[in-house]
Amino acid sequence: MQVFDLFSAIMDGAVLPIRHPDVSLARKLSEEETHAHLSPRDFVHLAVMLNNDISCIVTADQGLARVPGIKIIYPR
């Protein structure tokens, strides 16, 4: 499908690994009341973003849209 091909081309070399500090931060974030609406996967994404000074994410998921300082780019 074209959407997957385009996404693959955009993300080539830009996918970050999940490291132990990311898992630790995800756990800490999950304990904060302000993030109660996030899923476990959202916590991991957010932790990787924060640990890598990233404030923008391409996603169709609405969960991160409520996190201050995070910009969402919705795929079409």
Secondary structure, 3 states (H helix, E strand, C coil): CHHHHHHHHHHCCCCCCCCHHHHHHHHHHHCCHHHCCCCHHHHHHHHHHHHCCCCEEECCCCHHHHCCCCEEECCC
